[in-house]
Amino acid sequence: MKKKVQFSLVYRDMWQSSGKYQPRKDQLERIAPVIIEMGCFSRVETNGGAFEQVNLLAGENPNAAVRAFCKPFNEAGIKTHMLDRGLNALRMYTVPDDVRQLMYKVKHAQGVDIPRIFCGLNDTRNIIPSIKWAKEAGMTPQATLCITTSPIHTVEYYSKIADEVIAAGAEEICLKDMAGIGQPAMLGKLTKAIKDKHPEVIIQYHGHSGPGLSMASILEVCNNGADIIDTAIEPLSWGKVHPDIISVQSMLKNEGFDVPEINMNAYMKARSLTQEFIDEWLGYSINPANKHMSSLLLGCGLPGGMMGSMMADLGGIRGTINNIRKKKGEPELSVDDMLVKLFDEVAYVWPRVGYPPLVTPFSQYTKNIALMNLLTLEQGKGRFVMMDDAMWGMILGKSGKIPGTIDPELVELAKKQGREFTTADPHTLIPNALDDFKKEMKDNGWDFGQDDEELFELAMHPEQYRNYKSGQAKKNFLAELQAAKDAKLGSKLTPEQLSAFKHAKADAIVAPVKGQVFWEFNGEGECAPTVEPFIGKEYKEGDAFCYIQAPWGEFVTVPAALGGKLVEINAKQGKKINKGDVIAYIERPE
């Protein structure tokens, strides 16, 4: 018999790769004993990534949820692990050192054993401080290699990174194949290279199913020394998510590996409970396309979990592009036409921005550059015209070192716009902030929480936490859920019919000037980071709907027309628009 291979259940990531929200605390408490009863998992992913933020958006306290979910696994001797975005920790933008350091103390106290620390650029400067802080807090640091396929991302490239993070104290390595486009043969060679040099280091493989390579990759990494494989369970396995434990166990058992048996009665209970959570409320935020695999993902390299938001973005911009084409007397583009164009444009943009691994947030930045290029090319303005500071920050090195070479065209464009490249260690560019958040907690009379966990939530997700504390988050969530239930009627309509249905009694909110859209203005010459308003939000006549920063710097208030219910959003935070573009639709009151 071959070596022992263990399994991890990525229950949190199953949901994040499928939809917007995570199960509630009471639901996690119900399913945890059933997962344990299955008897085949040595590890369970309990939180991290977007888990904390989306719990706050649903009006739930993520700290209570993490503690409740971890407790039974801790008692059963099953290791718990979390996703940690390195410089970005648990959110999409950078986090100060003092907040990141506090995170490990909080998460260890809550029952999380292992942080899976990754940098979307594989810049070890963003990983090594977290290894140190995790060890100091009593956790087992797992350093991560973000896997992609490009001329840059070779076995030698990844092996060098593995050597660096292991020398810095990483006790485990995760091969994070976030888009599932890692080639199986390369992954096998990489696993062997790391194991030959560091036989004591545990290697865990995490591969999404989207383009269909994941099962071959699992077999290759196991045959070359991998120790633990991430898996999912029905009804959220496969599609854009992860391979199912039953198939993985069967394949490896047949290959001669020592793998645990599955209690199928418990599997069916877990399957039934997960479906119950979907039917109750979580299914309303799941894009049906995420249930399907797609070989098209191999060409663009984008993570499958992005497909839902990407298709929404594509649908919005398709209307604008078709209006331009109509005026030029050219045929309209179908959704499929647009999808192929976008994938082709991503393939064009990706090498020119230096082959950043396409994982959060760099997958979003690269996709957004490509999407904006499609529009500006149609307008006859060329490429790289509409790029915000986040996209430029990736290119300029503010988030870490780009693995490849930035195209000379972009270097020259940066120079013309007065933008400077940097080689500075990214985390040194971010000032500490914990004292300010402590003051805010004291001023509001808010308790720091057990093990400072409430202070941590405010510091990590300030806007979402404030809305949670005020009760606004719960109201927003319930309104959004009701709107999703009401919209089920539209599921039987074509996209065009659904759009017409939404717009029939709605006013178009039109941009009065060219500029950049912001949803929240702090009144001091700049806009606060925030999430876009929720579908179903009510406005009164004359309310400020959003703000547009004009090219000359002025912020222009866009009113909510006659008021009513928000039924569609066409412009995301920071999007550049032209005068006359439709920002959103508000359904007029009866």
Buried (B, 14 or more C-beta within 10 A) or exposed (E): EEEEBBBBBBBBBBBBBBBBBBBBBEBBBBBBBBBBBBEBBBBBBBBBBBBBBBBBBBBBBBBBBBBBBBBBBBEBEBBBBBBBBBBBBBBEBBBBBBBBBBBBBBBBBBBBBBBBBBBBBBBBBBBBBBBBBBBEBEBBBBBBBBBBBBEBBBBEBBBEBBBBBBEBEBBBBBBBBBBBBBBBEBBBBBBBBBBEEBEEBBBBBBBBBBBBBBBBBBBBBBBBBBBBBBBBBBBBBBBBBBBBBBBBBEBBBEEEBEBBEBBEEBBBBBBEBBBEBBEEBBBBBBBEBBBEBBEBBBBBBBBBBBBBBBBEBBBBBBBBBBBEBEEEEEEEBEEEBBBBBBBBBBEEBBBBBBBBBBBBBBBBBBBBBBBBBBBBBBBEEEBBBBBBEBBBBBBBBBBBBBBBEBBEEBBEBBEEEEBEEEEEEBBEEBEEBBEEBBEBBEEEEBEBBEBBBBBBBBBBBBBBBBBBBEEEBBBBBBBBBEBBEEBEEBEEEEEEEBBEBBBEBBBBBBBBBBBBBBBBBEEEEEBEBBBBBBBBBBBEEEEEBBBBBBEEEEBEEBBBBEBBBBBBBBBBBBBBBEEEBBBBBBBEEE
